[in-house]
């Protein structure tokens, strides 16, 4: 049940009850009204009979793996109202959310009435000034006497919602209740800006120091350089991929805000907890600073002259940094943006468990981000290989990389993100009966085939693998590019008033959209390096792999802005432009009609 529809019907119902002053006015909702308490005698202000609970049913939606499996297996569900602690918590949480959303819509409705009255007043003042007439008073009197200017239905309903919410959901604490109903906007703090600038300076300074050390010590031509690049570079490149993705996400937030894309509402962030671009930059530069400190700490390409061995502690630095980031991510305390971390982990868990969870926009949006981080996931695989096999003691990679297990998982981890999206598309196909989700699933299936064939060619050079990888990669790239332009971005519309774009555009410069399309095509075909075996004498193989992976992350960052812009303007994902809150139970009225 939509909260707007619920609020409208409830308001109309209460207005009808107010007009009836007969003996049937004994329901609990009317008895709790402030204006009704003075009219209805205490003897008639009694609660509804308990028999009414016999017709109350719980609303179970396909939101959990258990409910999904029960629906697939056609297991009958017991929807009777059970007063268990778990059910009561769920009911209270949903009702609380419904009250908050209903109150927000009432505030918008009240603001709409006020702004229209104010606009009419200014129009009439302008009219009097131009025509030298005094007609505004008579017209404004008509507006004030109209339903728009004189009705106090919304104000009274807001007062009733406030009183009910404060009484039942904030333990009669008005300041606490109003703080939930009217969340204050988050203020930008100077310490966040200062910390972001400080860490950004540290990051760029450490990058400059790294370049100078490599050039001064001629490390690129020293003994052990090849072993160092094969062993240590994949470990630290993981943090580079994460930082690059966060920097692009911060840029997306900046431009979403600049062009008034309501990204916080689209993603479903809790009001007042969404991160701004400064906070995202703060986290990104913080990770970058720590990673660069570790790089400079163990930038040693030669063995120790006495022991002829590497320092084991320095080899453990990337693992320690990774464990620190994982601990911070799962930290249960209310520090370091806990609400955002919980939101991220929840969406990640839904992606992993797809298709058992109902697919929401944040879930498949995160799934798309993961498809651009295939090389980062492979770096995680290398972490397990490098440290469990014990290669870090001698800085060697031949032991684990040549194993059959490592090569097998090299295929699997590359296909995992695309399988997440494929499962999400299948869930939406069977749930929404939308054939476009089936075509979208075919797109990810072709991508899985192309990625696996390119991986097979990189491990086993051969003309057959090369031809198959090139063919399926071209088919998948063309399909994905067309899907990006037409469905995700809503462009290439021949009948649009903006040639080959769409009717509604937020960016005033049309050349930005054409430039983004050209850039998407160029970056989409970066996989040609894998098939054509491009080699550069001044660039190591691991460096080239990292550059290609970074190009894909940049392409995804550009895709993010236009994808959410299209969602904001046209609601292309079949999601509603307003929030719908399902109530936890319903009342079977058919039994009343039968009686």
Secondary structure, DSSP 4 states (H G I P E B T S, - for coil): --HHHHHHHHHHHHHHHHH--STT---HHHHT-HHHHTTS-TTT--PPPGGGGGGEEE---S-SHHHHHHHHTTPPP--B----HHHHHHHHHHHHHHHHHHHHHHHHHHHHHHHHHHHHHHHHHHHHHHHT---HHHHHHHHHHSHHHH--HHHHHHHHHHHHHHHHHSTT-HHHHHHHHTPPPPPPPHHHHHHHHHHHHHHHHHHHHHHHHHHHTTGGGSTTHHHHIIIIIHHHHHHHHHHHHHHHHHHHHHHHHHTT--HHHHHTPPTTT---HHHHHHHHHHHHHHHHHHHHHT---S--TTTSS--HHHHTHHHHHHHHHHHHHT--SS-SSHHHHHHHHHHHHHHHTTTSSPP-HHHHHHHHHHHT-HHHHHHHHHHHHHHHTTGGGTT--HHHHTSHHHHHHHHHHHHHHHHHHHHHHHHHHHHH--HHHHHHHHHHHHHHHHHHHHHHHHHS--HHHHHHHHHHHHHHHHHHHHHIIIIIS----TTSSSTTS-S--SSS-THHHHHHHHHHHHHHGGGHHHHHT---TTS-HHHHHHHHHHHHHHHHHHHHHHHHHHHHHH-TTS--SS-----SEEE--HHHHH-
